[in-house]
Each structure stands twice: as structure tokens, then as C-alpha cells.
Amino acid sequence: MSDPVRDKSAFLCMYMSTHPDTLVSYVRHWGKVKEKVESAKMTVIDSKGMNLSYTVKGGAAKEVRVAFEPPLSGYDEVKPRLLQMKVDAEDALGMSKAPEILDYTLPKGLAKTGFLVALLIYTTFAPPPTFGPIWAPAEFLRTNLPSWTIPASWWFAFIVHGSEGVYTYMLCKKHKTPLVPTILYVLTTLVFGFPSWIDYRKRVQAARIDSIMKGK
């Protein structure tokens, strides 16, 4: 008989890969691993349990099987069960729910959107090619793209990056980031977009994992 949970195992594993702190809590609490776990990932999940691969400090990768008691009755039960297991594990381990982020570090991955932002600025404000051949590509783009492309790109950037800036501010407020680092994170998000707040969230996840390792 087909297992409805295992049939969607690949999707669930991919989704959970964005929650490494939760996976570490599963390994430590439900997997009963006493070692200091640095990272974890879900490799397989079915109606009877999940396989979790993990690495410990200074060691090789290992794997543990966490059984579901009782087994899942169907795919619709996956989310509520995992959420409840998350809450129970974090409470038992004393994992910090909202660790403080007290400084600013330059987010990784800014080049992903930085190139597009630079291209938009270059295309919009470049002078005519008579000022030099370096400006010829900008004139080519302005001439051959539909007239609405550049204004629409600016509106898209303002709306999306503006919304992301608000979200970044709320993250900083939640994690008690001081004023100056908060301003830097928000400004970075307004210019570069999603790489900034994604990197911030990764710092939060790392701090949550660290709170388990330190026994907080």
C-alpha cells in the first residue's frame, strides 16, 4: 500500500531544510542524541517516522530514526504533528525562542540582486553614448526595451524592497537588535532585497542552535 507521507517525502525534506534549528531540536530531543549537534537535515519521512542526518562538533555525519507515536494517519497530519514535536522539543531543551542579534555583519549573497540593481541604475541614469562607449549598452537597452520596462522595474523594486525593509525591521525588533545595526540591516534590505533578511534569519537559526549547545 502506498504511503501518502513518503510519496511527498522529497518536498517535505526540502521544506524542512529551511528550518535547521528545528531539525537539530528533533535530533537532540526525539532522537535522544546527547552530543552537541551542529547541523541536521531530514533525509526521509513517512507515516511511521523520519530519518534525520546530523553532524556533531568535530565529528562525521550520523543518522537517527525518529518514530512517530502513534503513526501519522495521513499527509494532513504531518504539519500539526511536526509543529507539536517542535514545541515539545524546544521546551525540553530550553532552546532560545528569540535570541538577540546585537551586531551587524555584511549579509552574504548580496551579489545575487546587486547586479540587477546596478544594471537598473546604469540603464536609467547613463548619459548618451556620445559621452563614451561605456554608455552604449545602456542606450541600446533604453531603445529596444518596451517603454514601460524601466519605470515598472523601479516600482517593483520600491514596493518589494520596501515591504522587505519593513519585515527586516520587525525581525530586528523581535531579536532586540540595537539601533545602528537595525538601520544598517534595513538599509541593506532596501537596496539589495531578500539576501539581507535571509542572512539575518540564518543568524537567528544559528543562535537558536547555539543556545542548545550551550545548554541555555
C-alpha positions in Angstrom: 0.0 0.0 0.0 1.3 3.5 -0.9 2.4 5.7 2.0 0.9 9.2 1.4 3.6 10.8 3.5 6.5 9.0 1.9 5.1 9.9 -1.5 5.8 13.6 -0.6 9.0 12.9 1.3 11.2 14.9 -1.1 9.1 18.0 -0.9 8.9 17.8 2.9 12.6 17.3 3.2 13.3 20.3 1.0 10.8 22.4 3.1 12.4 21.4 6.4 15.9 22.2 5.1 14.9 25.9 5.7 14.4 25.1 9.4 17.8 23.7 10.5 17.2 24.8 14.1 14.0 22.8 14.4 15.8 19.7 12.9 18.6 20.0 15.5 16.0 20.1 18.2 14.3 16.9 16.8 17.7 15.1 16.8 18.6 16.2 20.3 15.2 15.6 22.0 13.3 13.0 20.0 16.5 11.2 18.7 17.9 11.2 22.2 21.3 12.4 20.9 23.3 13.8 23.8 26.2 15.1 21.7 26.5 18.7 20.6 24.7 18.7 17.3 25.9 21.4 14.9 23.6 20.8 11.9 20.8 18.4 10.8 18.7 17.6 7.8 15.7 15.4 7.1 16.5 12.7 4.6 13.3 10.7 4.6 9.9 10.9 6.2 7.0 8.5 6.1 3.9 7.8 8.1 5.9 5.9 10.8 8.8 8.2 11.3 11.6 10.3 9.9 15.3 9.8 9.2 17.5 12.7 10.3 21.1 13.1 9.3 23.2 15.2 11.6 26.8 16.3 12.3 28.3 16.7 15.7 31.1 19.1 16.7 34.3 17.8 15.3 32.7 14.6 14.0 31.4 12.9 10.9 27.8 12.8 9.8 25.4 10.3 11.5 21.8 9.4 11.2 19.0 8.7 13.6 15.4 7.4 13.1 12.7 9.2 15.0 9.5 7.2 15.2 6.0 8.8 15.2 3.9 7.6 18.1 1.2 7.0 17.0 2.0 6.8 13.3 0.6 9.5 11.1 -2.9 8.7 9.7 -2.3 10.7 6.5 -0.5 13.6 4.9 -2.7 16.2 6.5 -1.4 15.2 9.9 2.2 15.9 9.1 2.2 19.7 9.8 0.4 19.6 13.2 2.5 16.7 14.4 5.8 18.2 13.4 4.7 21.5 15.0 3.8 19.9 18.2 7.1 17.9 18.3 8.9 21.2 17.6 7.2 22.9 20.6 7.9 19.9 22.9 11.5 19.6 21.9 12.3 23.3 22.2 10.7 23.4 25.6 12.5 20.3 26.8 15.9 21.6 25.5 15.4 25.2 26.7 16.1 26.5 23.2 16.0 30.2 22.9 12.9 31.3 21.0 14.1 34.8 20.2 17.9 35.1 20.6 19.3 38.6 20.5 21.2 39.7 17.4 23.3 42.6 18.7 25.6 43.5 15.8 25.6 43.9 12.0 27.5 41.6 9.7 27.6 42.2 5.9 25.0 39.7 4.6 26.1 37.0 2.2 24.7 36.7 -1.3 24.2 40.4 -2.0 25.7 40.0 -5.5 22.6 38.0 -6.4 20.4 41.1 -6.5 23.2 43.7 -6.5 23.9 43.1 -10.2 20.3 43.7 -11.1 20.1 46.8 -9.0 23.3 48.2 -10.6 22.0 47.3 -14.1 18.8 49.2 -13.4 20.7 52.3 -12.1 23.1 52.1 -15.0 20.4 51.8 -17.6 18.3 54.6 -16.1 20.9 57.2 -15.5 23.6 56.6 -18.1 24.3 59.6 -20.3 24.1 59.3 -24.1 26.8 57.2 -25.8 28.4 60.4 -27.1 30.0 60.7 -23.6 31.9 57.4 -24.2 31.4 53.9 -25.5 30.9 52.6 -22.0 27.4 54.1 -22.1 26.4 52.5 -25.4 24.8 49.3 -23.8 22.5 51.5 -21.7 21.3 53.4 -24.8 20.7 50.1 -26.5 18.6 48.8 -23.7 16.6 52.0 -23.4 16.0 52.0 -27.1 15.0 48.3 -27.5 13.1 47.6 -24.3 9.4 48.5 -24.1 8.9 52.0 -22.7 7.3 50.7 -19.5 10.1 48.3 -18.6 12.3 50.7 -16.7 9.6 52.6 -14.7 7.9 49.2 -13.9 11.2 47.9 -12.6 11.6 50.9 -10.3 8.1 50.5 -9.0 8.7 46.8 -8.4 11.9 47.5 -6.6 10.3 50.2 -4.4 7.3 48.0 -3.5 9.1 44.7 -2.9 12.2 46.1 -1.3 10.1 48.5 0.8 8.0 45.6 2.1 11.1 43.6 2.8 12.6 46.6 4.7 9.5 46.6 7.0 9.9 42.9 7.5 13.6 43.3 8.3 12.8 46.0 10.8 10.2 43.7 12.5 12.9 40.9 12.7 15.4 43.3 14.3 12.8 44.5 16.8 11.9 40.9 17.7 15.5 40.0 18.3 16.4 43.2 20.1 19.0 44.4 17.6 20.4 47.8 18.6 19.5 50.9 16.7 22.6 51.2 14.5 22.7 47.6 13.3 19.0 47.7 12.7 19.4 50.8 10.5 22.2 49.0 8.6 20.1 45.9 8.1 17.1 47.8 6.9 19.1 50.0 4.5 20.9 46.9 3.1 17.4 45.3 2.6 16.0 48.4 0.9 18.9 48.4 -1.6 19.6 44.7 -2.1 16.3 43.0 -1.1 15.9 39.4 0.1 19.6 38.3 0.6 19.8 40.7 3.6 16.8 39.3 5.6 17.5 35.7 4.6 21.1 36.1 6.0 19.6 37.7 9.2 17.3 34.7 9.7 20.2 32.3 9.2 22.0 34.1 12.0 18.9 33.7 14.2 18.7 30.0 13.4 22.4 29.6 14.2 21.9 31.4 17.5 19.0 29.1 18.4 21.1 26.0 17.7 24.0 27.5 19.7 21.6 28.0 22.7 21.0 24.2 22.8 24.8 23.5 22.6 25.4 25.9 25.5 22.5 24.5 27.5 20.6 27.8 27.6 
